Amino acid sequence: MKIGFIGLGNMGNPMAANLIQAGYHLKVFDVNPDNMDPFAKLGAELSRSSKEIGEECNIIITMLPNAAAVESAIIGESGLIHCVQEGSIVMDMSSSSPISTKKIGSSLAAKGVCMVDAPVSGGVKGAREGTLSILLGGRQEDVAAVTPILQVLGQKLIHVGELGSGHTVKALNNLLTATTLLATSEAMVAGVKFGVDPNKMLEAINSSSGSSFSSLHKFPKILDRNFDVGFTIDLMYKDLGIAMEIADSVEVPTFLGSNVRHFWGFAVGQGGGRWDHTAIVKFVEKWAGIELNSNTD
């Protein structure tokens, strides 16, 4: 079995490397040739296009920045749909739009090709360590076919429903993440400016009902001023747009979500798009005129 892997960025690079290390034969492609060069040394075949991947591989993984890039790689003018083999499985692991995913899936089905959406959670660290959580959408038999591959990449696999369900849950989960991170930023900045020790305040929050993944796992790094880039602000803003698209499509009001997305969009507009998403706190700090820091000496 030869696996095609399209997209060797921050997430795709370690994921593809883990598959090679596990013994899988990979043919890889990225629009940036520099991203492909290290994979020749790892034993992967290098491809010149997505179409070439489609011609030679029966399981194809895409890990791309947005829905437009996924559509281009799969159903675009030079996409793999024009030469993919009948009976193949295309698995999109990007954080993409479920509406776009269903459109792609329908086009592939007309060619006798199956599709699974499998977005991930866990960031670059989880991708390197093979400990990602993977949210799956698609037919049971197709999910079963790709499960051995996914077990190399992730620790937790959750089949949440039909095609598009994985992307739906991923975007809505990131709506929750963006909301709790921003709310915790506002609460911490307000408390510290009022005179509370930041370390004691975070300890209190994490022992109380306001605790969250953001306060437990992200804020200790924020207080140490550790903003190593993993998942960027502009990617979070993109996912918030997908979440709003999902809600709009089923006529669910998003009073809170719309305001949260507006703030993240403001951060992008202020030049913070390429910063790590935890650096959203810097915009709250700037307005308040203080900086959170675990060193209170």
N, C-alpha and C positions, 0 to 999 in steps of 0.2 A: 504494500500500500504506500502510495506517495501522497504526502500532504502538501497542499499549496498554502502559503502564508503570505498575505498581502497586507503590508503596513508594519514597518519595523521602527516605530517611534519609541517614546518613553516606556510604553506598556508592551507593545508588540515585540520589541527587541528581547527582553528577558523571557517572555513567554515562548517565543520561537526557539531560543537557546535551550530552554528546559525540555522542549520536545525532542530536540536533537540529542541532548544528553540522555534522554530516556530511550533512545534507540530508534526513533522515528526518522524516516527519510523525508527531508523537506526540500521543496523548491520555493524560493522566496522572491518577493518583488516589493520594491518601494520606489516611489517617484524620485527620491533622493538617492542616487547611486552610492553615496558615502555610507548610507545606513546598511547597504547590502554587503559591502566589502568584508567586514569581519566574519560573515557567515560562510564565506568560501573556506576560511581556515578551519571552521567548525565541521566542514564536510557537507554543507548544503549546496544544492544547485542554485545558481543565480538566474533569474528570468529577466527578459527584456520588456515584458508587458503583462498585464492581467490576462490578456487573451492566451498567452503562452501557458500561463498557469492552468487555465481552463482546458486546454488541449491535453495536458499530461497528468492532471491530478484528479482523483475521484472524491477526495475530501478537501474542501477549500475553506480556509479561515480568513476573514477580514478583520483587521483591527485598525480602524481609521478615525480621523478626528470628528467627522460629522456625517449627517445623512447624505449631503450632496456628494461627498467623497465616496461613500459606499455605493450610491447609485451609479456614479461614474465608473467605478471599478467593476460593477456587476452588470448593469444594463445600459451603460453608456455606449457611445459610438465605438470605443475600443474596449468595451467590457467583455468579461469572460463568457457572458451569455451566448455570444455569437459562435462559440466553439466548445462549450462545456459538454461533457459526455452525459448521455442519458443515464439516469440512475445515480448520478453524483449527489453529494450533499454539500451545500454552501452554508457555512456557519458564520454569522456576523456577530463578533464579540465587541463591537464598538458600542459606545453609548449613543444610540441613534433614535430616530423617531419611529414609533410603532406603525404610524400611518404610512410612512415610507417603506417600512419593512414589509407590510402586507402587500404593497404595490409590487415590490421586488419579488416577493414570494409568488405572487400570481403570475408574473412574467416567467419565472423559472419553472413553475408547475406546467406551463404550456409547452415547455421543452422537455418535460419528464424529469426535472431536477427538483430535489427536495431542499427545503431551507429550515434552519434552526436559528433563532436569535438567542445569544448567550452573553449578554453584558456582564461585566464583572465589578466587584467591589473589593477594595483592599489596597488600592494604590500601587505605586511602583515597588514598594517593599514586598507586598503580597505577590506581585508578579515575579519578582526575583526569587522569592522563597517557595513559590508554588503553593501558597496558602490562600488564594483568592476565594471569595464567595462568588458563585456563578449562578445567575438567574436565567432559567431556560424557558423558551417558548417554542412550541412545535409539536408535531405528532409524536406519540409515545415511541413508536418504532424508530423514528429518526433520532430522537434524543438518546435512545438505547445504543444506537450505532456509534454515536460520538462520545459516549460516556467514558470509555477507556482513555481517550485522548484528554478529556477534561479532568480526569482524576490526576493527571500529571500536573495540570495547571492550578487546580483548586482543591481546597479542603472541604468545602461545603457546596454541594450541587442541589439546587432547588428547582424542580420542574413546576412552574407556576401556572401553565395553561397552554392555550393554542398559540400559533405563531403571532408574534408581536407582544405577548404577555411579558416576556422578559424585559423588553425595552420599556414597557409601560411601568412596571414596578421599579426599574432602575431610576427612571426620571422622577417618579413620585417619591422615592426614597431620598433622592438628592434634594428635592424640595424640602423635606423634613430636615435633612442635614444642614442646608443653607439657612433655614429658619432658626434652628437651635443654636447654630454657631453665631449667627448675628445677634440673637437675643441674649446669649451668654456674654458676648462682647459688650453689649450695652449695659447689662447688669454689672459686670465686673468693673467697667470703667466708671460707672456711676458710684458704686460702692467705694472704690479706691479714692476717687476724687472727694468723696464725703469724709474720708479719713480712715477707712478700714484697711488693715494690712492685706495685700493681695493673696499671700499664701494662706492666711487664716480664712479669708473669704472663700477661696476655692475649696479648701478643706471642708468648710461648712456646707457649701453647695453640694459637694460630692457625698455628703452624709445626709442629704435632705431630698425632698421631693423634686427639686429643680435640677437634679443631676441628669446628665445625658452623655452620650458617647463623646460629644464635643467637650464637655467639661472634664470628663474622666480621662480622655486620651489625647485631646488636642491642646487643651489649655495649659497643662504642665509645660509643654514645649513653647507655647506662646509666652509664658512668663519667663522662660529662659531665652527668649528672643531667637528661637530656632524656627526659621521659616524656609527650610530646605524645600525646593520646588519638587512637588510630586504631581498633584492635581491642581491645575491653575484656576485663577479667578475667571478667566474667559471661558474655560470649559464648564465651570459651574453655571455661569450665566447662560451658556448654550443649553445645558440640561434643564434649567429653569424655564427656558422658552418651550422646550418639548413638554414639560409638565403642564404649562399653561395651554398648549395646543391640545393635549389630551383632555383637560378639563373643559375647554371650550367645545370640543367635539361632542361631548355628552351633556353639555349645558349645566355644568356644575360651577357655582360661583367661587371665585378665588380672591376674596377681599384681602386676606393676609398674604397669600402667595404672590399676588400682583405687586404689592408694596415691597415685599422681600426681593422680588426680581428687579424692581426699579432701583433699589439700593445697590445690588450687585452690578447692574448696568452702569450706574453712576461710577462705581469703582473702575470698571473697564474704561469708561470715558475719561477718567482722570489719569490714565496711563498705567493702571495696575493689572491689566489683563494677564500678563505673563508671570505675575507673582503667584506664589502658592496660595491656595484658597484660604488658609488660616490667616493670611496677612490682611483679610478683610477688617480685622480688628484695628489696623492702623488708621483707617478712615474714621472710625468712631473716636479713636484717641486724638486724631488731629483736630476734630471739631471740639473735643472736650479740653484740649490743651494739656493732656497728660500722657504718660507712657506707662503701661503695665510692665512690671519687672519683678522677678522673684528676689532679686538682690535689693533689700530695703535698707541696707546700711548707708 
